[in-house]
């Protein structure tokens, strides 16, 4: 369940990234939709990092790296 939530948050972050790109290219200069898209993207990234940290803290995510 946690991995699905992380994947969903990453997909939402990428969608927000492309919406910001769209607003950058197509909007007028006095619109603030680009700033709102950036704020949403940063918020989604913070939530994603929090979910990953919670997963490692709770033991639901485990690193199998050899180092």
PyMOL CGO cylinders between C-alpha atoms (Angstrom):
from pymol import cmd
from pymol.cgo import CYLINDER

trace = [
    CYLINDER, 0.00, 0.00, 0.00, 2.84, 2.38, 0.84, 0.3, 1, 1, 1, 1, 1, 1,
    CYLINDER, 2.84, 2.38, 0.84, 4.62, 1.68, -2.43, 0.3, 1, 1, 1, 1, 1, 1,
    CYLINDER, 4.62, 1.68, -2.43, 1.42, 2.43, -4.35, 0.3, 1, 1, 1, 1, 1, 1,
    CYLINDER, 1.42, 2.43, -4.35, 1.04, 5.73, -2.49, 0.3, 1, 1, 1, 1, 1, 1,
    CYLINDER, 1.04, 5.73, -2.49, 4.64, 6.66, -3.31, 0.3, 1, 1, 1, 1, 1, 1,
    CYLINDER, 4.64, 6.66, -3.31, 4.14, 5.76, -6.97, 0.3, 1, 1, 1, 1, 1, 1,
    CYLINDER, 4.14, 5.76, -6.97, 0.92, 7.79, -7.08, 0.3, 1, 1, 1, 1, 1, 1,
    CYLINDER, 0.92, 7.79, -7.08, 2.67, 10.80, -5.56, 0.3, 1, 1, 1, 1, 1, 1,
    CYLINDER, 2.67, 10.80, -5.56, 5.51, 10.53, -8.09, 0.3, 1, 1, 1, 1, 1, 1,
    CYLINDER, 5.51, 10.53, -8.09, 3.00, 10.41, -10.97, 0.3, 1, 1, 1, 1, 1, 1,
    CYLINDER, 3.00, 10.41, -10.97, 1.19, 13.43, -9.54, 0.3, 1, 1, 1, 1, 1, 1,
    CYLINDER, 1.19, 13.43, -9.54, 4.52, 15.27, -9.25, 0.3, 1, 1, 1, 1, 1, 1,
    CYLINDER, 4.52, 15.27, -9.25, 5.33, 14.60, -12.91, 0.3, 1, 1, 1, 1, 1, 1,
    CYLINDER, 5.33, 14.60, -12.91, 1.83, 15.71, -13.93, 0.3, 1, 1, 1, 1, 1, 1,
    CYLINDER, 1.83, 15.71, -13.93, 2.31, 18.94, -11.98, 0.3, 1, 1, 1, 1, 1, 1,
    CYLINDER, 2.31, 18.94, -11.98, 5.67, 19.41, -13.67, 0.3, 1, 1, 1, 1, 1, 1,
    CYLINDER, 5.67, 19.41, -13.67, 4.13, 19.19, -17.12, 0.3, 1, 1, 1, 1, 1, 1,
    CYLINDER, 4.13, 19.19, -17.12, 1.22, 21.43, -16.16, 0.3, 1, 1, 1, 1, 1, 1,
    CYLINDER, 1.22, 21.43, -16.16, 3.76, 24.02, -15.04, 0.3, 1, 1, 1, 1, 1, 1,
    CYLINDER, 3.76, 24.02, -15.04, 5.53, 23.69, -18.37, 0.3, 1, 1, 1, 1, 1, 1,
    CYLINDER, 5.53, 23.69, -18.37, 2.24, 24.19, -20.16, 0.3, 1, 1, 1, 1, 1, 1,
    CYLINDER, 2.24, 24.19, -20.16, 1.47, 27.30, -18.11, 0.3, 1, 1, 1, 1, 1, 1,
    CYLINDER, 1.47, 27.30, -18.11, 4.98, 28.63, -18.76, 0.3, 1, 1, 1, 1, 1, 1,
    CYLINDER, 4.98, 28.63, -18.76, 4.57, 28.31, -22.52, 0.3, 1, 1, 1, 1, 1, 1,
    CYLINDER, 4.57, 28.31, -22.52, 0.90, 29.22, -23.02, 0.3, 1, 1, 1, 1, 1, 1,
    CYLINDER, 0.90, 29.22, -23.02, -0.09, 31.68, -20.26, 0.3, 1, 1, 1, 1, 1, 1,
    CYLINDER, -0.09, 31.68, -20.26, 0.06, 35.43, -20.29, 0.3, 1, 1, 1, 1, 1, 1,
    CYLINDER, 0.06, 35.43, -20.29, 2.70, 37.15, -18.23, 0.3, 1, 1, 1, 1, 1, 1,
    CYLINDER, 2.70, 37.15, -18.23, 0.30, 38.35, -15.51, 0.3, 1, 1, 1, 1, 1, 1,
    CYLINDER, 0.30, 38.35, -15.51, -1.07, 34.90, -14.63, 0.3, 1, 1, 1, 1, 1, 1,
    CYLINDER, -1.07, 34.90, -14.63, 0.02, 33.18, -11.41, 0.3, 1, 1, 1, 1, 1, 1,
    CYLINDER, 0.02, 33.18, -11.41, -0.93, 29.62, -12.42, 0.3, 1, 1, 1, 1, 1, 1,
    CYLINDER, -0.93, 29.62, -12.42, 2.76, 28.78, -12.91, 0.3, 1, 1, 1, 1, 1, 1,
    CYLINDER, 2.76, 28.78, -12.91, 3.51, 29.75, -9.31, 0.3, 1, 1, 1, 1, 1, 1,
    CYLINDER, 3.51, 29.75, -9.31, 0.59, 27.65, -8.06, 0.3, 1, 1, 1, 1, 1, 1,
    CYLINDER, 0.59, 27.65, -8.06, 1.81, 24.66, -10.12, 0.3, 1, 1, 1, 1, 1, 1,
    CYLINDER, 1.81, 24.66, -10.12, 5.27, 25.08, -8.59, 0.3, 1, 1, 1, 1, 1, 1,
    CYLINDER, 5.27, 25.08, -8.59, 3.83, 25.22, -5.07, 0.3, 1, 1, 1, 1, 1, 1,
    CYLINDER, 3.83, 25.22, -5.07, 1.80, 22.06, -5.72, 0.3, 1, 1, 1, 1, 1, 1,
    CYLINDER, 1.80, 22.06, -5.72, 4.85, 20.28, -7.14, 0.3, 1, 1, 1, 1, 1, 1,
    CYLINDER, 4.85, 20.28, -7.14, 6.99, 21.20, -4.14, 0.3, 1, 1, 1, 1, 1, 1,
    CYLINDER, 6.99, 21.20, -4.14, 4.24, 20.08, -1.76, 0.3, 1, 1, 1, 1, 1, 1,
    CYLINDER, 4.24, 20.08, -1.76, 3.90, 16.75, -3.56, 0.3, 1, 1, 1, 1, 1, 1,
    CYLINDER, 3.90, 16.75, -3.56, 7.67, 16.24, -3.43, 0.3, 1, 1, 1, 1, 1, 1,
    CYLINDER, 7.67, 16.24, -3.43, 7.72, 16.94, 0.31, 0.3, 1, 1, 1, 1, 1, 1,
    CYLINDER, 7.72, 16.94, 0.31, 4.91, 14.45, 0.89, 0.3, 1, 1, 1, 1, 1, 1,
    CYLINDER, 4.91, 14.45, 0.89, 6.73, 11.86, -1.26, 0.3, 1, 1, 1, 1, 1, 1,
    CYLINDER, 6.73, 11.86, -1.26, 9.95, 12.26, 0.72, 0.3, 1, 1, 1, 1, 1, 1,
    CYLINDER, 9.95, 12.26, 0.72, 7.95, 12.02, 3.92, 0.3, 1, 1, 1, 1, 1, 1,
    CYLINDER, 7.95, 12.02, 3.92, 6.31, 8.79, 2.77, 0.3, 1, 1, 1, 1, 1, 1,
    CYLINDER, 6.31, 8.79, 2.77, 9.70, 7.31, 1.85, 0.3, 1, 1, 1, 1, 1, 1,
    CYLINDER, 9.70, 7.31, 1.85, 11.15, 8.33, 5.21, 0.3, 1, 1, 1, 1, 1, 1,
    CYLINDER, 11.15, 8.33, 5.21, 8.14, 6.84, 7.00, 0.3, 1, 1, 1, 1, 1, 1,
    CYLINDER, 8.14, 6.84, 7.00, 8.55, 3.63, 5.01, 0.3, 1, 1, 1, 1, 1, 1,
    CYLINDER, 8.55, 3.63, 5.01, 12.18, 3.25, 6.07, 0.3, 1, 1, 1, 1, 1, 1,
    CYLINDER, 12.18, 3.25, 6.07, 11.40, 4.25, 9.66, 0.3, 1, 1, 1, 1, 1, 1,
    CYLINDER, 11.40, 4.25, 9.66, 8.53, 1.78, 9.99, 0.3, 1, 1, 1, 1, 1, 1,
    CYLINDER, 8.53, 1.78, 9.99, 10.36, -1.03, 8.19, 0.3, 1, 1, 1, 1, 1, 1,
    CYLINDER, 10.36, -1.03, 8.19, 7.93, -1.28, 5.27, 0.3, 1, 1, 1, 1, 1, 1,
    CYLINDER, 7.93, -1.28, 5.27, 10.69, -0.21, 2.85, 0.3, 1, 1, 1, 1, 1, 1,
    CYLINDER, 10.69, -0.21, 2.85, 14.07, -1.94, 3.04, 0.3, 1, 1, 1, 1, 1, 1,
    CYLINDER, 14.07, -1.94, 3.04, 17.21, -1.18, 1.09, 0.3, 1, 1, 1, 1, 1, 1,
    CYLINDER, 17.21, -1.18, 1.09, 18.88, -4.20, -0.49, 0.3, 1, 1, 1, 1, 1, 1,
    CYLINDER, 18.88, -4.20, -0.49, 21.93, -2.28, -1.66, 0.3, 1, 1, 1, 1, 1, 1,
    CYLINDER, 21.93, -2.28, -1.66, 25.19, -4.22, -1.27, 0.3, 1, 1, 1, 1, 1, 1,
    CYLINDER, 25.19, -4.22, -1.27, 27.07, -1.29, 0.31, 0.3, 1, 1, 1, 1, 1, 1,
]
cmd.load_cgo(trace, "trace")
